[in-house]
Amino acid sequence: MEDAGRDSFLAAAGIAAALVRRREVTDRWGDESACEGMSVGGLACHLGSQVTHTVLLLGAGASEQAPIPLLEHYERAAWVHSPLDDDVNVGIREGSDAEAAAGPGALSALLDVQLERLSDVLAAADPEAAVLIPWQGWSLTMKDWLVTRQMEIVVHSDDLAASAAVPTPEFPESVVTPVLALLTGVALRRHGQVALVRALSRPQRAPASVSAF
């Protein structure tokens, strides 16, 4: 893929890895995080999994299944439209907490290995090739897959920083710009054009929330 896209994801992955290794995070590993029902350690593992899943799925090679559009991915994904106590969301939290039981050292060691592989995996991949998401049953282009992972990294880095009472990391513009475009697109489908225009320009008429999720 082009250097700018590869480098932006590598930057996001590096920032996430540094955050999960912070003493303030590891000291609170077993505490409940800012994500209700998930421990700080579970949230750190969920954040780290955005890197490990990328290495795994891109390393598996291109899928023969035609990729779907990026925003359709969020229309289809069950977790987007389900309450926090739904099985799909409970499963995400419980799976992450189970992984966290191995402790912060295990996550740090795993990230060392995956970050070392990440650059080569990204460099070898075609940004327009299809990436199968096995737990969803459909594919995205590699380019769109990386945007979804950058969104997860940016959003959950804020969650983890809030959980550990540390400043939220600042990400490069090349990371944040596609993430904000994605969140805006999802929010537009959910709330409509008028709500977003007012939220961004007319606070006196803005709705209480235009959250994407």
LUMDRENZA-15574 format. One record per residue (C-alpha): x, y, z; residue in one letter. Coordinates in nm, 4 decimals. Layout:
<rec><east>X</east><north>Y</north><up>Z</up><resn>A</resn></rec>
...
//
This chain:
<rec><east>0.0000</east><north>0.0000</north><up>0.0000</up><resn>M</resn></rec>
<rec><east>0.1061</east><north>0.3611</north><up>-0.0346</up><resn>E</resn></rec>
<rec><east>0.3517</east><north>0.4829</north><up>0.2272</up><resn>D</resn></rec>
<rec><east>0.1135</east><north>0.7379</north><up>0.3809</up><resn>A</resn></rec>
<rec><east>-0.1535</east><north>0.4786</north><up>0.4588</up><resn>G</resn></rec>
<rec><east>0.0955</east><north>0.2262</north><up>0.5886</up><resn>R</resn></rec>
<rec><east>0.2753</east><north>0.4801</north><up>0.8023</up><resn>D</resn></rec>
<rec><east>-0.0448</east><north>0.6186</north><up>0.9525</up><resn>S</resn></rec>
<rec><east>-0.1557</east><north>0.2761</north><up>1.0697</up><resn>F</resn></rec>
<rec><east>0.1900</east><north>0.1991</north><up>1.2047</up><resn>L</resn></rec>
<rec><east>0.1792</east><north>0.5292</north><up>1.3954</up><resn>A</resn></rec>
<rec><east>-0.1630</east><north>0.4488</north><up>1.5418</up><resn>A</resn></rec>
<rec><east>-0.0489</east><north>0.1000</north><up>1.6430</up><resn>A</resn></rec>
<rec><east>0.2619</east><north>0.2366</north><up>1.8099</up><resn>G</resn></rec>
<rec><east>0.0652</east><north>0.4930</north><up>2.0095</up><resn>I</resn></rec>
<rec><east>-0.1808</east><north>0.2259</north><up>2.1257</up><resn>A</resn></rec>
<rec><east>0.1015</east><north>-0.0068</north><up>2.2287</up><resn>A</resn></rec>
<rec><east>0.2696</east><north>0.2662</north><up>2.4322</up><resn>A</resn></rec>
<rec><east>-0.0571</east><north>0.3459</north><up>2.6085</up><resn>L</resn></rec>
<rec><east>-0.1354</east><north>-0.0113</north><up>2.7165</up><resn>V</resn></rec>
<rec><east>0.2142</east><north>-0.0381</north><up>2.8658</up><resn>R</resn></rec>
<rec><east>0.1802</east><north>0.2711</north><up>3.0842</up><resn>R</resn></rec>
<rec><east>0.2249</east><north>0.2125</north><up>3.4569</up><resn>R</resn></rec>
<rec><east>-0.1066</east><north>0.3844</north><up>3.5252</up><resn>E</resn></rec>
<rec><east>-0.2790</east><north>0.1230</north><up>3.3081</up><resn>V</resn></rec>
<rec><east>-0.1011</east><north>-0.1832</north><up>3.4452</up><resn>T</resn></rec>
<rec><east>-0.1558</east><north>-0.0668</north><up>3.8054</up><resn>D</resn></rec>
<rec><east>-0.5333</east><north>-0.0583</north><up>3.7444</up><resn>R</resn></rec>
<rec><east>-0.5435</east><north>-0.3790</north><up>3.5384</up><resn>W</resn></rec>
<rec><east>-0.8217</east><north>-0.5473</north><up>3.7371</up><resn>G</resn></rec>
<rec><east>-1.0329</east><north>-0.2353</north><up>3.7980</up><resn>D</resn></rec>
<rec><east>-1.3466</east><north>-0.1599</north><up>3.6002</up><resn>E</resn></rec>
<rec><east>-1.2714</east><north>0.0602</north><up>3.3007</up><resn>S</resn></rec>
<rec><east>-1.4601</east><north>0.3515</north><up>3.1509</up><resn>A</resn></rec>
<rec><east>-1.6347</east><north>0.0906</north><up>2.9324</up><resn>C</resn></rec>
<rec><east>-1.9002</east><north>-0.0459</north><up>3.1672</up><resn>E</resn></rec>
<rec><east>-1.8587</east><north>-0.4149</north><up>3.2422</up><resn>G</resn></rec>
<rec><east>-1.5007</east><north>-0.4398</north><up>3.1107</up><resn>M</resn></rec>
<rec><east>-1.1850</east><north>-0.4280</north><up>3.3195</up><resn>S</resn></rec>
<rec><east>-0.8978</east><north>-0.1937</north><up>3.2433</up><resn>V</resn></rec>
<rec><east>-0.6939</east><north>-0.4975</north><up>3.1436</up><resn>G</resn></rec>
<rec><east>-0.9723</east><north>-0.6226</north><up>2.9185</up><resn>G</resn></rec>
<rec><east>-0.9945</east><north>-0.2834</north><up>2.7506</up><resn>L</resn></rec>
<rec><east>-0.6159</east><north>-0.2781</north><up>2.7026</up><resn>A</resn></rec>
<rec><east>-0.6345</east><north>-0.6239</north><up>2.5413</up><resn>C</resn></rec>
<rec><east>-0.9224</east><north>-0.5125</north><up>2.3180</up><resn>H</resn></rec>
<rec><east>-0.7154</east><north>-0.2131</north><up>2.2100</up><resn>L</resn></rec>
<rec><east>-0.4131</east><north>-0.4320</north><up>2.1427</up><resn>G</resn></rec>
<rec><east>-0.6245</east><north>-0.6759</north><up>1.9423</up><resn>S</resn></rec>
<rec><east>-0.6687</east><north>-0.4146</north><up>1.6699</up><resn>Q</resn></rec>
<rec><east>-0.3020</east><north>-0.4712</north><up>1.5880</up><resn>V</resn></rec>
<rec><east>-0.3018</east><north>-0.8499</north><up>1.6274</up><resn>T</resn></rec>
<rec><east>-0.6174</east><north>-0.8950</north><up>1.4176</up><resn>H</resn></rec>
<rec><east>-0.4675</east><north>-0.6798</north><up>1.1428</up><resn>T</resn></rec>
<rec><east>-0.1519</east><north>-0.8895</north><up>1.1285</up><resn>V</resn></rec>
<rec><east>-0.3572</east><north>-1.2110</north><up>1.1299</up><resn>L</resn></rec>
<rec><east>-0.6148</east><north>-1.1161</north><up>0.8674</up><resn>L</resn></rec>
<rec><east>-0.3792</east><north>-0.9403</north><up>0.6266</up><resn>L</resn></rec>
<rec><east>-0.1296</east><north>-1.2211</north><up>0.6646</up><resn>G</resn></rec>
<rec><east>-0.3953</east><north>-1.4723</north><up>0.5602</up><resn>A</resn></rec>
<rec><east>-0.3948</east><north>-1.3346</north><up>0.2064</up><resn>G</resn></rec>
<rec><east>-0.6648</east><north>-1.1793</north><up>-0.0074</up><resn>A</resn></rec>
<rec><east>-1.0199</east><north>-1.3115</north><up>0.0103</up><resn>S</resn></rec>
<rec><east>-1.2072</east><north>-1.4142</north><up>-0.3034</up><resn>E</resn></rec>
<rec><east>-1.5257</east><north>-1.2689</north><up>-0.1554</up><resn>Q</resn></rec>
<rec><east>-1.6208</east><north>-0.9280</north><up>-0.2978</up><resn>A</resn></rec>
<rec><east>-1.5732</east><north>-0.6532</north><up>-0.0380</up><resn>P</resn></rec>
<rec><east>-1.8709</east><north>-0.4518</north><up>0.0843</up><resn>I</resn></rec>
<rec><east>-1.8686</east><north>-0.0701</north><up>0.1269</up><resn>P</resn></rec>
<rec><east>-1.7278</east><north>0.0669</north><up>0.4516</up><resn>L</resn></rec>
<rec><east>-2.0506</east><north>0.2172</north><up>0.5845</up><resn>L</resn></rec>
<rec><east>-2.2449</east><north>-0.0974</north><up>0.4992</up><resn>E</resn></rec>
<rec><east>-2.0109</east><north>-0.2803</north><up>0.7372</up><resn>H</resn></rec>
<rec><east>-2.1562</east><north>-0.0759</north><up>1.0235</up><resn>Y</resn></rec>
<rec><east>-2.5107</east><north>-0.1235</north><up>0.8979</up><resn>E</resn></rec>
<rec><east>-2.4634</east><north>-0.5002</north><up>0.9142</up><resn>R</resn></rec>
<rec><east>-2.2532</east><north>-0.5371</north><up>1.2317</up><resn>A</resn></rec>
<rec><east>-2.4740</east><north>-0.6626</north><up>1.5160</up><resn>A</resn></rec>
<rec><east>-2.2814</east><north>-0.4843</north><up>1.7930</up><resn>W</resn></rec>
<rec><east>-2.3595</east><north>-0.1423</north><up>1.6444</up><resn>V</resn></rec>
<rec><east>-2.7349</east><north>-0.1853</north><up>1.6872</up><resn>H</resn></rec>
<rec><east>-2.7387</east><north>-0.3949</north><up>2.0068</up><resn>S</resn></rec>
<rec><east>-2.7658</east><north>-0.2800</north><up>2.3706</up><resn>P</resn></rec>
<rec><east>-2.4715</east><north>-0.3241</north><up>2.6063</up><resn>L</resn></rec>
<rec><east>-2.6270</east><north>-0.6315</north><up>2.7674</up><resn>D</resn></rec>
<rec><east>-2.6837</east><north>-0.8108</north><up>2.4358</up><resn>D</resn></rec>
<rec><east>-2.4918</east><north>-1.1354</north><up>2.3881</up><resn>D</resn></rec>
<rec><east>-2.2701</east><north>-0.9921</north><up>2.1130</up><resn>V</resn></rec>
<rec><east>-2.1457</east><north>-0.7064</north><up>2.3338</up><resn>N</resn></rec>
<rec><east>-2.1214</east><north>-0.9191</north><up>2.6465</up><resn>V</resn></rec>
<rec><east>-1.9125</east><north>-1.1650</north><up>2.4465</up><resn>G</resn></rec>
<rec><east>-1.6689</east><north>-0.8919</north><up>2.3410</up><resn>I</resn></rec>
<rec><east>-1.6225</east><north>-0.7792</north><up>2.7014</up><resn>R</resn></rec>
<rec><east>-1.5917</east><north>-1.1294</north><up>2.8442</up><resn>E</resn></rec>
<rec><east>-1.3463</east><north>-1.2379</north><up>2.5751</up><resn>G</resn></rec>
<rec><east>-1.1249</east><north>-0.9367</north><up>2.6393</up><resn>S</resn></rec>
<rec><east>-1.1350</east><north>-0.9863</north><up>3.0167</up><resn>D</resn></rec>
<rec><east>-1.0434</east><north>-1.3536</north><up>2.9727</up><resn>A</resn></rec>
<rec><east>-0.7412</east><north>-1.2515</north><up>2.7657</up><resn>E</resn></rec>
<rec><east>-0.6431</east><north>-0.9973</north><up>3.0324</up><resn>A</resn></rec>
<rec><east>-0.6219</east><north>-1.2733</north><up>3.2932</up><resn>A</resn></rec>
<rec><east>-0.2735</east><north>-1.3526</north><up>3.1569</up><resn>A</resn></rec>
<rec><east>-0.1598</east><north>-1.0110</north><up>3.2832</up><resn>G</resn></rec>
<rec><east>-0.0068</east><north>-0.6990</north><up>3.1285</up><resn>P</resn></rec>
<rec><east>0.3267</east><north>-0.8669</north><up>3.0614</up><resn>G</resn></rec>
<rec><east>0.1635</east><north>-1.1170</north><up>2.8285</up><resn>A</resn></rec>
<rec><east>-0.0057</east><north>-0.8414</north><up>2.6282</up><resn>L</resn></rec>
<rec><east>0.3182</east><north>-0.6443</north><up>2.6040</up><resn>S</resn></rec>
<rec><east>0.5091</east><north>-0.9493</north><up>2.4795</up><resn>A</resn></rec>
<rec><east>0.2377</east><north>-1.0274</north><up>2.2223</up><resn>L</resn></rec>
<rec><east>0.2461</east><north>-0.6706</north><up>2.0920</up><resn>L</resn></rec>
<rec><east>0.6251</east><north>-0.6848</north><up>2.0588</up><resn>D</resn></rec>
<rec><east>0.5888</east><north>-0.9790</north><up>1.8211</up><resn>V</resn></rec>
<rec><east>0.2943</east><north>-0.8386</north><up>1.6262</up><resn>Q</resn></rec>
<rec><east>0.4396</east><north>-0.4903</north><up>1.5841</up><resn>L</resn></rec>
<rec><east>0.7573</east><north>-0.6442</north><up>1.4455</up><resn>E</resn></rec>
<rec><east>0.5498</east><north>-0.8277</north><up>1.1824</up><resn>R</resn></rec>
<rec><east>0.3090</east><north>-0.5431</north><up>1.1086</up><resn>L</resn></rec>
<rec><east>0.5289</east><north>-0.3341</north><up>0.8806</up><resn>S</resn></rec>
<rec><east>0.6077</east><north>-0.6263</north><up>0.6492</up><resn>D</resn></rec>
<rec><east>0.2445</east><north>-0.7390</north><up>0.6385</up><resn>V</resn></rec>
<rec><east>0.1278</east><north>-0.3903</north><up>0.5449</up><resn>L</resn></rec>
<rec><east>0.3997</east><north>-0.3436</north><up>0.2846</up><resn>A</resn></rec>
<rec><east>0.3095</east><north>-0.6710</north><up>0.1129</up><resn>A</resn></rec>
<rec><east>-0.0662</east><north>-0.6062</north><up>0.0975</up><resn>A</resn></rec>
<rec><east>-0.2719</east><north>-0.4555</north><up>-0.1839</up><resn>D</resn></rec>
<rec><east>-0.4930</east><north>-0.1753</north><up>-0.0427</up><resn>P</resn></rec>
<rec><east>-0.7777</east><north>-0.2749</north><up>-0.2763</up><resn>E</resn></rec>
<rec><east>-0.7580</east><north>-0.6473</north><up>-0.1972</up><resn>A</resn></rec>
<rec><east>-1.0446</east><north>-0.8028</north><up>-0.0018</up><resn>A</resn></rec>
<rec><east>-0.9890</east><north>-0.8867</north><up>0.3650</up><resn>V</resn></rec>
<rec><east>-1.2251</east><north>-1.1493</north><up>0.5068</up><resn>L</resn></rec>
<rec><east>-1.3544</east><north>-1.0681</north><up>0.8570</up><resn>I</resn></rec>
<rec><east>-1.4312</east><north>-1.4214</north><up>0.9762</up><resn>P</resn></rec>
<rec><east>-1.6408</east><north>-1.3285</north><up>1.2801</up><resn>W</resn></rec>
<rec><east>-1.8653</east><north>-1.1148</north><up>1.0561</up><resn>Q</resn></rec>
<rec><east>-1.8783</east><north>-1.3319</north><up>0.7455</up><resn>G</resn></rec>
<rec><east>-1.8003</east><north>-1.0564</north><up>0.4934</up><resn>W</resn></rec>
<rec><east>-1.5017</east><north>-0.8730</north><up>0.3495</up><resn>S</resn></rec>
<rec><east>-1.3749</east><north>-0.5168</north><up>0.3275</up><resn>L</resn></rec>
<rec><east>-1.0973</east><north>-0.3778</north><up>0.1155</up><resn>T</resn></rec>
<rec><east>-0.7731</east><north>-0.3686</north><up>0.3076</up><resn>M</resn></rec>
<rec><east>-0.7853</east><north>0.0111</north><up>0.2923</up><resn>K</resn></rec>
<rec><east>-1.1292</east><north>0.0153</north><up>0.4580</up><resn>D</resn></rec>
<rec><east>-1.0301</east><north>-0.2500</north><up>0.7117</up><resn>W</resn></rec>
<rec><east>-0.7457</east><north>-0.0280</north><up>0.8293</up><resn>L</resn></rec>
<rec><east>-0.9840</east><north>0.2657</north><up>0.8709</up><resn>V</resn></rec>
<rec><east>-1.2080</east><north>0.0513</north><up>1.0943</up><resn>T</resn></rec>
<rec><east>-0.9077</east><north>-0.0484</north><up>1.3059</up><resn>R</resn></rec>
<rec><east>-0.7830</east><north>0.3098</north><up>1.3299</up><resn>Q</resn></rec>
<rec><east>-1.1282</east><north>0.4110</north><up>1.4513</up><resn>M</resn></rec>
<rec><east>-1.1150</east><north>0.1403</north><up>1.7180</up><resn>E</resn></rec>
<rec><east>-0.7669</east><north>0.2510</north><up>1.8216</up><resn>I</resn></rec>
<rec><east>-0.8543</east><north>0.6206</north><up>1.8467</up><resn>V</resn></rec>
<rec><east>-1.1832</east><north>0.5668</north><up>2.0329</up><resn>V</resn></rec>
<rec><east>-1.0563</east><north>0.2996</north><up>2.2724</up><resn>H</resn></rec>
<rec><east>-0.7355</east><north>0.4904</north><up>2.3428</up><resn>S</resn></rec>
<rec><east>-0.9574</east><north>0.7654</north><up>2.4799</up><resn>D</resn></rec>
<rec><east>-1.1493</east><north>0.5058</north><up>2.6842</up><resn>D</resn></rec>
<rec><east>-0.8304</east><north>0.3560</north><up>2.8238</up><resn>L</resn></rec>
<rec><east>-0.6732</east><north>0.6928</north><up>2.9010</up><resn>A</resn></rec>
<rec><east>-0.9884</east><north>0.7957</north><up>3.0889</up><resn>A</resn></rec>
<rec><east>-0.9804</east><north>0.4655</north><up>3.2771</up><resn>S</resn></rec>
<rec><east>-0.6214</east><north>0.5227</north><up>3.3888</up><resn>A</resn></rec>
<rec><east>-0.6560</east><north>0.8989</north><up>3.4512</up><resn>A</resn></rec>
<rec><east>-0.3892</east><north>0.9904</north><up>3.1956</up><resn>V</resn></rec>
<rec><east>-0.4103</east><north>1.2331</north><up>2.9018</up><resn>P</resn></rec>
<rec><east>-0.5669</east><north>1.0915</north><up>2.5871</up><resn>T</resn></rec>
<rec><east>-0.2961</east><north>1.0425</north><up>2.3221</up><resn>P</resn></rec>
<rec><east>-0.2864</east><north>1.2764</north><up>2.0254</up><resn>E</resn></rec>
<rec><east>-0.2836</east><north>1.0990</north><up>1.6899</up><resn>F</resn></rec>
<rec><east>-0.1381</east><north>1.2293</north><up>1.3628</up><resn>P</resn></rec>
<rec><east>-0.3759</east><north>1.4015</north><up>1.1237</up><resn>E</resn></rec>
<rec><east>-0.3335</east><north>1.1150</north><up>0.8783</up><resn>S</resn></rec>
<rec><east>-0.4886</east><north>0.8854</north><up>1.1394</up><resn>V</resn></rec>
<rec><east>-0.7607</east><north>1.1149</north><up>1.2699</up><resn>V</resn></rec>
<rec><east>-0.8944</east><north>1.2467</north><up>0.9378</up><resn>T</resn></rec>
<rec><east>-1.0271</east><north>0.9129</north><up>0.8036</up><resn>P</resn></rec>
<rec><east>-1.1523</east><north>0.8210</north><up>1.1507</up><resn>V</resn></rec>
<rec><east>-1.3559</east><north>1.1410</north><up>1.1779</up><resn>L</resn></rec>
<rec><east>-1.4892</east><north>1.0879</north><up>0.8251</up><resn>A</resn></rec>
<rec><east>-1.6002</east><north>0.7383</north><up>0.9213</up><resn>L</resn></rec>
<rec><east>-1.7655</east><north>0.8481</north><up>1.2457</up><resn>L</resn></rec>
<rec><east>-1.9395</east><north>1.1322</north><up>1.0627</up><resn>T</resn></rec>
<rec><east>-2.0678</east><north>0.8936</north><up>0.7966</up><resn>G</resn></rec>
<rec><east>-2.2085</east><north>0.6506</north><up>1.0528</up><resn>V</resn></rec>
<rec><east>-2.3624</east><north>0.9352</north><up>1.2562</up><resn>A</resn></rec>
<rec><east>-2.5184</east><north>1.0833</north><up>0.9435</up><resn>L</resn></rec>
<rec><east>-2.6976</east><north>0.7574</north><up>0.8678</up><resn>R</resn></rec>
<rec><east>-2.8115</east><north>0.7283</north><up>1.2285</up><resn>R</resn></rec>
<rec><east>-2.9247</east><north>1.0846</north><up>1.3010</up><resn>H</resn></rec>
<rec><east>-2.9714</east><north>1.2549</north><up>0.9640</up><resn>G</resn></rec>
<rec><east>-2.8216</east><north>1.5579</north><up>0.7942</up><resn>Q</resn></rec>
<rec><east>-3.0024</east><north>1.8277</north><up>0.9921</up><resn>V</resn></rec>
<rec><east>-2.8910</east><north>1.6900</north><up>1.3287</up><resn>A</resn></rec>
<rec><east>-2.5248</east><north>1.6838</north><up>1.2252</up><resn>L</resn></rec>
<rec><east>-2.5305</east><north>2.0304</north><up>1.0690</up><resn>V</resn></rec>
<rec><east>-2.6838</east><north>2.1740</north><up>1.3842</up><resn>R</resn></rec>
<rec><east>-2.4446</east><north>1.9880</north><up>1.6140</up><resn>A</resn></rec>
<rec><east>-2.1471</east><north>2.1293</north><up>1.4241</up><resn>L</resn></rec>
<rec><east>-2.2735</east><north>2.4820</north><up>1.3631</up><resn>S</resn></rec>
<rec><east>-2.5844</east><north>2.5725</north><up>1.5652</up><resn>R</resn></rec>
<rec><east>-2.5557</east><north>2.4609</north><up>1.9288</up><resn>P</resn></rec>
<rec><east>-2.8775</east><north>2.6428</north><up>2.0205</up><resn>Q</resn></rec>
<rec><east>-3.0711</east><north>2.3987</north><up>1.7984</up><resn>R</resn></rec>
<rec><east>-2.8434</east><north>2.0964</north><up>1.8284</up><resn>A</resn></rec>
<rec><east>-2.9786</east><north>1.7587</north><up>1.9425</up><resn>P</resn></rec>
<rec><east>-2.8552</east><north>1.6132</north><up>2.2700</up><resn>A</resn></rec>
<rec><east>-2.6389</east><north>1.3586</north><up>2.0890</up><resn>S</resn></rec>
<rec><east>-2.5163</east><north>1.2763</north><up>1.7398</up><resn>V</resn></rec>
<rec><east>-2.3042</east><north>0.9835</north><up>1.8552</up><resn>S</resn></rec>
<rec><east>-2.2094</east><north>0.7380</north><up>1.5819</up><resn>A</resn></rec>
<rec><east>-2.2539</east><north>0.4412</north><up>1.8186</up><resn>F</resn></rec>
//
